[in-house]
Amino acid sequence: MDDETQRGRSLWNGMKVNKNIWITFVFLLFYVGVCSGSEEIIHKITVLGNVKVEEGVIRATVKSREGGPFSADQVREDLRSVFGLGYFSDVQVDIKSTPKGREIIFIVMEKPSIKEILITGNQKVKLDDIKEKVTLATRSILNLEKVKENGEQIRRLYFSKGYYGVKVDHKVDYLETNEAVVTFQIEEGVKGHIKKIVFKGNKKIKSSELKKFMLTKQRNIFSIITKTGILDEDILKNDTQMLTAYYIDHGYLDVKISEPKIDLQNPKKIQIEIEITEGFQYHFGEIDFKGDILTTKEDLFRSIKIKRNAIYSNSAIRKDISSLTEKFANQGYANVEVAPATSTDEKNLLVHLTFEIEKKKQVSFEKIQIVGNTKTRDKVIRRELRVAEEELYSATGLSKSKDRLKRTGFFKEVELTTSRGSTEEKTNLEIKVEEAPTGAISFGVGYSSIENVVGSASISDRNLFGLGYHGVLKFRLGSETSDIRFSFTDPYFLGYNFAGGIDLYHENREFDTYSYKITGGALRFGKELTETLRADATYKLEKIKVSDVSLDASRFVKEQEGEKVTSALSFSLSMDTRNDFYNPTKGARHSLSLQNAGGILGGDNYYVKGMLETSWFFPLPLKTVLNLRGKVGFVEPYGGRKVPIYEKLYVGGLHTLRGFEHGMAGPFDANREPLGANKMISFQSELIFPLASEIGLKAAIFWDVGKGFDKFKDIKPLKTGVGAGIRWFSPFGPIHLDLGFNPNPKPGEKTKVFDFTAGTVY
């Protein structure tokens, strides 16, 4: 059946329905006249003609009821209601008079049901993707409006994938069985992209600046990776709203942005034109406060950043509202309301602003409840809180509490929710946590100049027994290396607000020309000075034996032979403002340490060692993170002694200079034996970007520079390493792979070095 025939049939059906309803109305009007003098009872209601539509659906729609009074007006309404279901092409009503009362008969003609839905012509877009957009279902009643809507959804799907010349037609074939086959016919056309976005009328704000705030982008060399350059009409519509908000945020209150014009003459290279009428720029005029001032207006002015004659900005108002809200909330006014009232002076292009403050009642914490901690003890969580029961409500205290709990690394998620307490002056706090796997069993494989392959393994738990203790047992084994280390830390030693810990270790190292053994231990104490700053002190006592010195060893190595004792005390300051323990995207970590060995501490080795380290994280677009790390250090002897080889500074490897083996970016002898340095510097830059966010897979490219040296005149030239790596928080634990290249290898240096570490968590 062709489209003209179908349209004719639909028109005829519509005329027939209207005719039948008109006849029914006239018939019912006759009944109104005849039966107006007496009330009759409905004896029976019958439904005829329905095949697929359940009779109960129709009966539930009509309000006339068997045994109830007969009303022609109600029957007329019932007729409309049944037809309004949309299931029928024709609805008639017949009313019969019987000795027991009236019988109402609804006679319906069902619309065709959908027997089959066909999709043809698709080659570039998967059938399953198209079916997701089709809401029609087989055996459902045919609705031509829904057919059109589904065709439009298919078209929009193709648009979102760059097929701007797509044509989607629909065809309905009616069968003699009162069924229909719906076919969507697709002409895909060629895939295109956005060649150009043009702004017209913008004189005050550059087009390049406006494009930064649009999600709709022109195609560029990175589009293969970023998927930019594709037109999505919904996103483009949202972009115009974002541009309007951007203009208003820069003082252009009267800005008008027209609906974008999309030029599809060449579907492969489309152009978008956006016309802008900027209007005049407004500034802030008078700024005032009304309502509950609490202190003085001068004090409130110090809490806001908006100044008279500054360019009007909605975001500036929001930030100042947030500052004022926090100021009041920190004094217990948890429900304070700060509303901006503005008036516009169009003549002078000023916006006068008044902050209207209603402090409401002062609130204190009633109950603090902790949920979700299946391992961590309540007291471990409570000691990190900066709010307490019976204390006044504090917004800053809540924020700091959440940050401290996240920085412990004990939890994947931390949520703080407040609710009304027993009175308006009381609030309850619920702390909901999701435990993170704090235990780890890890293994690693690496390459070094000492030996080709070194294997390592460790078992650790940052939240031992759920009490916040940190325990680590490490093993390192290679053909020429073996280490074992045990470490235990109590962050709240004996219940006091400072940390205490102990380290025990034994290390064997065999080099080409010598070997040494170190056996020792350390006591550690530390305290948080602020939310982000802490101080630590460590005392270590070691016995070191250097032996097996070969005849061809360098003179410096031969001087190391024998047994010595190191007694050293170190102090350090560290600051950590990173936003996440596992996966930081912003913030920084800095540390400064100073160590003294010998002197009044005794022992055989006398030296002073210092180290400054910093690491910065910067969030970039497209979930990319830039990590910059720096490290400078020195070690100097005193008392007529020399710095032993095992206390020297070694540059080269994963944590100092990738592309170099351990210590090979500093002094080494003719046997390629790293000798260590008295001074060091290293700078590492790393750009980390997601490859598959859903599985935690990331890639990194890096550039490192640094060197180990004894005298400042030897600092140049610095060594350089470049390369790429993979970061994957896999189901087996974090995996870290780096391949570093030395672009200017000198004699004794390798051209590339590969590092790999992996582990699992529990």
C-alpha angles and dihedrals in degrees: 000000000000124000094257091054091048092050090049091051092048091050091049091048090051092050090047092051093049091047093050093047090050092050090048091050091051090047091051092047088056089054091050089057095044098043101037093099098060138027117243130196126236105239099180143001117206131186120205134180100030115129109158100018112081115242088228090064090057095043091050089055098053119075096202109103134200108254091023128109117283116243123178089201090055092048088052089053090047090053091054091047094052092048089046091062086081094224098104136066092196133023125183133174128210122193120200130188116226133172088255095049140276124337116207116202120192111200113194135184111206123224114241117278122229110259097177141002116211129190118194137177099033115134106140098045122057118250091231091056090052093047089056088064094048111091095177115106133200116256089026121119114270114254114182093198090057090048089057091046091052091051089053091050090053090050091051090050090056090046091054089055095049102262098129096162094057119135121201118190128175130212129192119203114195117213129206089244090070089257132119138210115217117205126188109202114201129196102188102190122189127321114253141178141209106276098178143008111201127192121200126194098019107130103150101044121045121240090235089058093049092050090059090066095050124092087202106085139183117248114268140167091279095051092101088064102030096039090225122150094059120124118230111177094206092051091047090052090051089048091060089053090049091050091050090051090048092053092047089049087058095051101267097126096165096050117143121198117189126219108277116260112225116203108207098167088114105033090192093060113026127184127211121204122195119188118207132192102194103186123190128326117244128209133201115270125181115002119199145157129230134184125019105017095167095186122015134309088243089060091050091049088058089058096057132064101204112109132190113270092019116133111275112257132175092201090054089054091050092050092050091047087053091050093049092045091052091047092056094038090056087060093054100269095126095164099046115147121210113186125182116225115194135187123189125224101199093181095058095027093238134140114208112209131201123181107215109203127196108179097186118190126340112249134204131191113265106177130008111200126187120205135175097034101129093164111014115082119239092241091057089057096041094053089061093054122105093198129065140192115276091018123116117270113268125188091193090049090055092048093049091046091055092047092049093050091050092048092056088072090222096113139052093202134018121190126180116197128179126203136178114282130209091298138017088262093057131072131186122219123211117194110198116190135179112210118238123210101264096174120082137189107192139176132188142190123202143163125233141168089249096061134351099244130023122185124201137182135182142176118206143159125195091194104040113189088352089282097109094253116148116218128177133179114184133186127188121186133176137146088273103019137066127168136170122186134176123193132179127181132182107195090200101039111210088343094301124126096256134076127247130188148163133215128197123183147164123194133186121189127180120193131180093263105022146004136211141194125210123192119177154119141223140207118213134194128178142168137195110241095184136354091283105018126078138172126213136188125196133185118195132185119192140173113209127189122190113195146146091059109177124225093244094052118123119264091251091056092047089054090061096063117120140044124301140170125226119202110181140168122199136186127197141181121203135181124196123186098156115139096222136029096211104031113015117192099172140015132053146254123214132177137182121191135180125189131189123194125189127357110093088358091065126216131114102274119076118189145123119226128189132183133184118191132178135177126185130191122201123185114225133184121287092032091292120149128202115209119192119187130182135182132181126174147162139193121196130179126224138182092053092295131125128233108257117237092246092058095050123110117257122202120194131071141060099323101039116021122357117208090048131085120242109299095352094115087069138046118324133169133238090276090059087250111151108235098188126232139254091224135029143181130184135171122189125189121187132179112203121192134170122259098175111001094185091066097032095250117154137171129213138197119197145188119196131184131181149105145210115231142160101217130033091237088065095056092097133108098036120213119245133205129183133179150113138263149181127242116193128170091202130180085260093054136269115335120197123187126175130176110193128189129204104216094193108033117188124204108295094023125106123232095227139013127194123208126189133177130171139171147163132235132216 
